[in-house]
């Protein structure tokens, strides 16, 4: 959830929520994307905070009662082992699950080897269950025995017929595209964008 989402959940305009509640909230609920401009928070932790519940939740069948909130019930990070199958992962986090580079994740998404992902808050996310299913699939070719994650030899195989080329060729019939346009659209580097654009121009 963004802070806009949280403010909406409390029934307040975001500027009012930030003035009255943001400081206390940020000391109790950690962001899931430290260092990024758009603060994002785990929805389950947000809901627990807004409902005045402890985190992580205590199972109903546990003997010990939930302690009163003394200001120390919340962790400064998601506890180990608390991952949820529906957690939305960035390309970098998905890459960590698969043991590959984030650029390879984006390449897989364009070739269909990995689902296209979910567009939210201006970026693409992959549910944890999707990344783990790809990792655990028997036909995986993103890892090579004996090679460490990040090894340049672990790059995604280039498709024989790159579907991006045809798409770019079609787009160029509508408006002129620059290398920067291609790089931004497909999340690739400048050299790859140049190669794709050059190949597309030979088809127009």
Secondary structure, 3 states (H helix, E strand, C coil): CCHHHHHHHHCCCHHHHHHHHHHHHHHHCCECCCCCCCCCECHHHHHHHHCCCCCCCCCCCCCCCCCCCCCCCCCCCCCCCCCCCCCEECHHHHHHHHCCCHHHHHHHHHHCCCCCCEEECCEEEEEHHHHHHHHHCCCCCCCCCCCCCCCHHHCCCCCCCCHHHHHHHHHHCCCCCCHHHHHHHHCCCHHHHHHHHHHHHCCC
